[in-house]
Amino acid sequence: MHTTDPTPLIICTERSLGPLLRQWLDSQQTAAEVICSPNDCSQAPLCRWLDPAPLGPEGRVQTALLDAVETLIRTRHAFKSRELAELRKRLEQLLEELSAHGE
């Protein structure tokens, strides 16, 4: 789910250009996520780029979990702990399960 080098996001509000942009990026061997609708985002239902509606309870939980995971990743060198690394992995797995459930 989460890598140390995040994939760039390209927001494309013209739906007809999305597939062309994806095809061009593939031909250039460039990794990027093209988002033309909220369903295109790998972070759905957390994606707020194209759907600014407030998050419901499940979205707020996912946002808090994502924040916790990112904090653990940022501070992993300051707090070298096998237990924190395992906690991060469990939280990432939970986020993946919640995202799959929301689809």
C-alpha positions as CSV (number, residue, x, y, z in Angstrom):
1,M,0.0,0.0,0.0
2,H,2.6,2.6,1.0
3,T,6.1,2.9,-0.3
4,T,8.8,5.3,0.7
5,D,8.7,6.9,-2.7
6,P,5.1,7.9,-3.3
7,T,3.7,7.6,-6.8
8,P,2.9,11.0,-8.3
9,L,-0.8,11.9,-8.6
10,I,-2.1,13.6,-11.8
11,I,-5.5,15.1,-11.4
12,C,-7.3,15.2,-14.8
13,T,-10.7,16.8,-14.8
14,E,-11.3,15.9,-18.4
15,R,-12.4,12.3,-18.3
16,S,-11.8,11.7,-22.0
17,L,-8.1,12.6,-21.6
18,G,-7.5,10.1,-18.7
19,P,-7.0,7.0,-20.8
20,L,-4.8,8.8,-23.2
21,L,-2.7,10.2,-20.4
22,R,-2.3,6.8,-18.8
23,Q,-1.3,5.3,-22.2
24,W,1.3,8.0,-22.8
25,L,2.7,7.6,-19.2
26,D,3.0,3.8,-19.8
27,S,4.8,4.4,-23.1
28,Q,7.2,6.7,-21.3
29,Q,7.6,4.1,-18.5
30,T,6.6,6.8,-16.0
31,A,4.8,5.7,-12.9
32,A,2.0,8.0,-12.0
33,E,-1.6,7.7,-10.9
34,V,-4.1,9.5,-13.1
35,I,-7.3,10.5,-11.3
36,C,-10.3,11.6,-13.3
37,S,-12.9,10.6,-10.7
38,P,-12.8,9.8,-7.0
39,N,-13.1,6.0,-7.9
40,D,-9.8,6.2,-9.8
41,C,-7.8,7.1,-6.7
42,S,-5.9,4.3,-4.9
43,Q,-6.7,6.1,-1.6
44,A,-10.5,6.0,-2.1
45,P,-12.7,6.7,-0.1
46,L,-10.1,9.0,1.4
47,C,-9.4,10.9,-1.8
48,R,-10.7,14.4,-1.5
49,W,-9.3,15.8,-4.8
50,L,-12.4,15.5,-6.8
51,D,-15.0,14.9,-4.1
52,P,-14.7,17.5,-1.3
53,A,-17.7,16.0,0.6
54,P,-16.9,15.5,4.3
55,L,-15.7,12.1,5.4
56,G,-18.0,9.8,7.2
57,P,-17.0,7.8,10.3
58,E,-15.2,5.1,8.3
59,G,-13.3,7.7,6.3
60,R,-12.2,9.5,9.5
61,V,-11.0,6.2,10.9
62,Q,-9.0,5.5,7.7
63,T,-7.6,9.0,7.8
64,A,-6.4,8.6,11.4
65,L,-4.9,5.2,10.6
66,L,-3.1,6.6,7.5
67,D,-1.7,9.4,9.7
68,A,-0.5,7.0,12.3
69,V,1.2,4.8,9.6
70,E,2.9,7.9,8.0
71,T,4.1,9.1,11.4
72,L,5.6,5.6,12.1
73,I,7.4,5.7,8.7
74,R,8.7,9.3,9.3
75,T,10.1,8.4,12.7
76,R,11.3,4.9,12.1
77,H,15.0,6.0,12.2
78,A,14.5,7.9,15.5
79,F,12.7,5.0,17.2
80,K,14.3,1.8,15.9
81,S,11.8,-0.8,17.2
82,R,10.8,-4.1,15.8
83,E,7.5,-3.7,17.7
84,L,6.7,-0.3,16.0
85,A,7.6,-1.8,12.6
86,E,5.2,-4.7,13.3
87,L,2.5,-2.2,14.4
88,R,3.0,-0.2,11.2
89,K,2.6,-3.4,9.1
90,R,-0.6,-4.4,11.0
91,L,-2.1,-0.9,10.5
92,E,-1.2,-0.9,6.8
93,Q,-2.9,-4.3,6.4
94,L,-6.0,-3.0,8.2
95,L,-6.0,0.1,5.9
96,E,-5.9,-2.3,2.8
97,E,-8.7,-4.3,4.2
98,L,-10.8,-1.2,4.9
99,S,-10.1,0.1,1.4
100,A,-11.1,-3.2,-0.2
101,H,-14.3,-3.3,1.9
102,G,-15.2,0.2,0.7
103,E,-15.0,-0.7,-3.0
